[in-house]
Amino acid sequence: MYLVTYDTRLGALVVAPEFADDLNDDTRAVIEGADFIWRPDIEAFTRPGQDRQTAAWIALRLGQLGHDVIAC
């Protein structure tokens, strides 16, 4: 499962896996291909800005890869 949201403190979109097992090579490629960067300090990917189209697109792609997604 993934959380896709905007974090006001970071000023960034956040894509966070619930468990490490949720992150496989295909999923990582899709997320990083959308210019998200892994942040080990928060165990999530971030991308500066508040682009709702990007958030919707990444949520859709994660769903297409078989993941449950919470987007807010």
C-alpha positions in Angstrom: 0.0 0.0 0.0 1.2 3.5 -0.8 0.3 7.0 0.6 0.4 9.8 -2.0 0.0 13.2 -0.4 1.3 16.8 -0.2 3.3 17.6 2.9 3.2 21.4 3.7 6.2 21.1 6.0 8.3 19.7 3.2 6.7 21.7 0.5 6.6 18.5 -1.6 4.5 15.7 -2.9 5.2 12.5 -0.9 4.9 8.9 -2.0 5.3 6.5 0.9 5.2 2.7 0.9 3.6 1.1 3.9 6.2 -1.6 4.1 9.6 -2.0 2.5 8.3 -5.1 0.7 5.9 -2.8 -1.3 8.9 -1.3 -3.1 10.1 -3.4 -5.9 12.2 -2.6 -9.0 9.2 -1.8 -11.2 7.6 0.4 -8.6 10.8 2.3 -7.9 11.3 2.9 -11.6 7.9 4.4 -12.0 8.3 6.7 -9.0 11.8 7.8 -9.8 10.8 8.2 -13.4 8.4 10.9 -12.2 11.3 12.8 -10.6 10.7 11.7 -7.0 13.8 11.2 -4.8 14.1 8.7 -2.0 14.4 10.3 1.5 15.7 7.7 3.9 15.1 10.0 6.9 11.3 9.8 6.3 11.3 6.5 4.4 9.4 8.0 1.5 9.9 9.6 -2.0 9.5 13.3 -2.4 9.1 15.8 -5.2 9.2 19.5 -4.6 5.9 21.4 -5.4 2.2 20.7 -5.2 1.4 19.4 -8.7 -1.9 17.6 -8.3 -1.7 16.1 -11.8 1.6 14.4 -10.9 0.0 13.1 -7.6 -3.0 11.8 -9.5 -0.8 10.2 -12.2 1.6 8.5 -9.7 -1.4 7.2 -7.7 -2.9 5.8 -10.9 0.4 4.1 -12.0 0.9 2.5 -8.5 -2.7 1.2 -8.8 -1.9 -0.2 -12.2 1.1 -2.0 -10.7 -1.3 -3.7 -8.3 -0.7 -1.6 -5.2 -3.5 -0.2 -3.0 -3.2 3.6 -2.8 -4.4 6.2 -0.4 -4.3 9.6 -2.0 -5.1 12.8 0.0 
